[in-house]
């Protein structure tokens, strides 16, 4: 793929005027980009829990989830099974792609400690498996098999584990409700009995549900366990019933929707002729949602290579503008639907990762941290209020290893974002071909600004000119597909008792800032004096 020539090879601060907030136009080739953090204009603001994460319902109940890759990243269907398969498999999907996982222990001290370091956040407990789960709303023993019309059982102790976890790590619970045949009347209408049991028990054990979608990914309703022949008209009827139920039973719960996936962008993930389209779903509901939600997947992982090459991406493309900007087309599609059907409503992304189907083999390496941070930066700038990463600690795209809960590179990226990037989004200037710049208010420092500079060139040093001193936090790795990362040249590791490290920055003076090839740098400027930074 062709690329435009990049700005910024060797920094000479004296060559660049500092009279404007961002100066990169009309400069000689090779000149640095100059940024005056005091003059960066406000571009918007995000929710205080902007950076959030998912814990799949299949993790909570135990069940089939994406099978790990084998040696050398071979496809999941080729990898040897590590335990007997049981539980449900989404309709129409190859069961060889899945592996049984026992229920997650959300009380594990390391898991809680590392999740708490990302707080405050939302924890979304949903996914395809939530569509067909039966909540055992009593203390009686769970049935050996799920009741008819369901595929799994969620017990009271398992859900109390979610409530206790959320309380311990400063997370607010987001979920979706079962909508499978077991939830329906003889006429096929959705009944709120299961949702009511879940809400009532959540309150009884001292918790609350901050927000809920009616169903996970209604565009793939058939794959998600919908009754045969389910269509947009049925969805509109069910959403009206669910909205009325929530407003009566739990008026403080935000009603999210539609939570669609698979549309927009250059290569929509349209899986067969049975897919429902968001435009039809939204026409059937009319204005119904408090917040407009969607899922963002720009590719399917190697596990789902059978879908065809048009749905795939590669490690070689992971730093390309084409890949990183793929989020823009998907966002534009769903933001356009929001403007048409739910004008003025906030935008949340309730599920995203590098690729659907559990993530690619490089999702657990430093190579994916460029996408992770770039998408957070560009989507915040585009008006997204909340992003929920899939997942906290399951499959290849988890922030944490799903066995040891050891931090992966994206966890360290998320921790730096949490500590340095505040709620106010600032305009860091026009996009550059291989130097992506984002800016937010600096967390905890009124008037302060944090710049995020992502050098996606694999062989070229980029450069900035700053008029003020800053604290520098640069992430690098010895190899891009490494699972270990360095902060300012020192490997990041947990401390005693699994405590996250302090993440000390390197203080640098005003002037030249060189950005090494394939590096990610946060520049925290506490004394920026930006009037838009609270």
C-alpha positions, 0 to 999 in steps of 0.5 A, a space after each residue: 500500500 502506498 503512503 504519503 511522505 511523512 513530516 518530521 525527520 530531524 527536530 530543530 525547534 528554532 525553525 518552527 514558529 510557536 504562535 499557533 496551536 498546531 503548525 505543520 502546514 506550509 513547512 519545508 519537507 522534513 520540518 517538525 510539527 510544532 504544538 502549543 498546548 495552551 492554544 489547543 481548542 476544545 473538541 468535546 468531552 468523554 464520559 468519566 468511564 470512557 475506557 471500559 471493558 467486557 466480561 463475557 456472560 460465557 465467562 461468568 456461567 462457564 461455557 464455550 468460548 473461542 478456542 486458543 490458537 495453537 503453536 505459531 498462531 495456527 487457526 483455532 480449528 487446527 489447534 488440539 482441544 485442551 478440555 471437553 467441549 460443552 455448553 452452547 455454540 452460536 447458531 450456524 458457527 463451527 463448533 470446532 472454533 470453541 472450547 469449554 471454559 469453567 466459570 471465571 473467579 471474579 474474586 481473584 486478588 490479582 484480577 481485582 487489583 488490576 481491574 481496579 487500576 483501570 477504574 472508574 469504568 463500566 464492566 459489560 457482562 453480555 455477549 452472544 451467550 447472554 441472549 440465551 442464558 436462563 437466570 436461576 432467580 432462586 437459591 434452589 440448585 441449578 437445573 442439570 440442563 437449561 430450561 427449554 428455550 435457553 442454552 445456559 444457566 446463570 446462578 445467583 452466586 455467579 451473578 453476585 460475583 459480578 456485583 461484588 467484583 464491580 463494587 470492588 473495582 469501581 465499575 458500573 454494570 452494563 448488560 443485555 437481556 435474554 431474548 431467546 424462545 424461552 423468554 416468550 409468550 405463546 404468541 411469540 412476544 418477549 416477556 420481561 420475567 427473566 429481566 425482572 429476576 435479574 434486576 431484582 436480585 441485583 438490587 437485593 445484593 446491593 448492586 445496580 445495573 447502570 445500563 442495558 441493551 435489549 439484546 446483544 447484536 440484533 443484526 445477527 439475531 438468528 446466530 444469537 438465538 432468536 426465534 425462527 423467522 425473527 424480523 425487524 418488526 418483531 424487534 420493534 415490538 420487543 424493544 417497546 416492551 423492554 423500554 416500558 419495563 426498564 422505565 417502570 422497574 429500574 428508571 435509573 438504568 440507561 436503555 442502550 441500543 441497538 448494539 448493532 454490528 457488522 455494517 459500515 466501512 469498506 468491508 462490512 462483516 455481513 454474515 449471510 442472507 439472514 442478517 438484519 439491517 440497523 436501518 430496518 431495526 431503527 425504523 421499527 423502533 422509532 426513537 426508543 434509546 437513551 444512548 445509541 450503541 454499536 459494536 466496532 469490528 473492522 475484521 474477523 480473526 483467523 479463526 473465522 477465515 472461512 468467512 472469506 479474505 475480505 473479512 481478514 486483516 494481517 499483522 503486516 497491515 497493523 500500522 497502516 493508515 488503511 487499517 487504523 482509519 477503518 474505525 472511521 468508516 464504521 463510526 460514520 455509518 452508525 453516527 449517521 443512523 444516530 443522527 437520523 433516528 436518535 438525533 442528539 443521543 450520546 454514542 457508546 461503543 459497547 464492544 470492540 477489539 482488533 477482530 471479531 471471533 476472539 482476536 488475531 494472534 497478534 492481539 496479545 502483543 505490542 503490535 495491537 497497542 497502536 490500534 488500541 490507543 489510536 482508536 481511543 484517540 480518534 473515536 473520542 475526537 469523533 464524539 464517542 462517549 464510552 468504549 468497552 474493550 472486549 475483553 478484560 481477561 478472555 481470549 487473545 484480545 483480553 487485556 490480561 492473560 486468561 490463565 495467569 491474569 498477567 498484563 498484556 501490552 494493551 493493559 499497559 496502554 490502557 493504564 497509561 491512558 487512564 492515568 494521563 488522559 482526562 475527560 476533555 478532548 482537545 484538537 491536536 490538529 490535522 492528521 499526519 500520514 505516519 504520526 497520529 496526534 491526539 490531545 486531552 486535558 491532563 488527568 488531575 492537573 487543571 490547565 494541563 494537557 496530555 498529548 498522545 503521539 503514535 509513530 506508525 512508521 516502522 523505520 522513520 523517526 518523527 518529531 515534535 517541537 514543544 514550547 514547554 517542558 513535559 513528562 514523557 512516557 514512551 512505550 516500545 518493544 524489542 519486537 512488535 509482536 512481543 508480549 513484553 513492553 518497555 516504558 522509557 526503556 525499562 520493562 513494565 512489570 507488576 510490583 510486590 503483591 501484584 501492585 501496578 507500577 507507579 509509571 514514572 515519566 521522564 522529565 524533558 525540557 522544552 524543545 526537541 522531542 524525537 519519536 522513534 519508529 514504531 513507538 507510542 508516546 504520551 507527553 504530559 504537560 502539567 503547566 500548559 495553561 490551557 483554559 479548556 482543561 478543567 
